[in-house]
Amino acid sequence: MSERREAGIRRAESGPNGPARSRQEWGTVSDYLPILVMSAVVIAFVMLSFIASQLLAPSRPNSAKQAPYECGIVPKATPPSAFR
């Protein structure tokens, strides 16, 4: 084969963004499976933590907890409505 033709073949094998990569070089979905599984485990752990904290947190509301906090001063009147 001539040198010129070999150069053309090499140029055809490489694309405009560099050399062509085979499926082996880029990897397959199974290569990313551990990352996907770990991401799913992390998301499940976070969601279960939020749910467990809502279900297991002590809830004993009383008037002192429900009152608005104003720097330790007990409010004398109800606060005005929100500005719109």
HELIX and SHEET records of a PDB file:
HELIX    1   1 GLU A    3  GLU A   13  1                                  11    
HELIX    2   2 ARG A   23  TRP A   26  1                                   4    
HELIX    3   3 VAL A   29  LEU A   56  1                                  28    
HELIX    4   4 SER A   63  GLN A   66  1                                   4    
SHEET    1   A 2 SER A  14  GLY A  15  0                                        
SHEET    2   A 2 GLY A  18  PRO A  19 -1                                        
END                                                                             
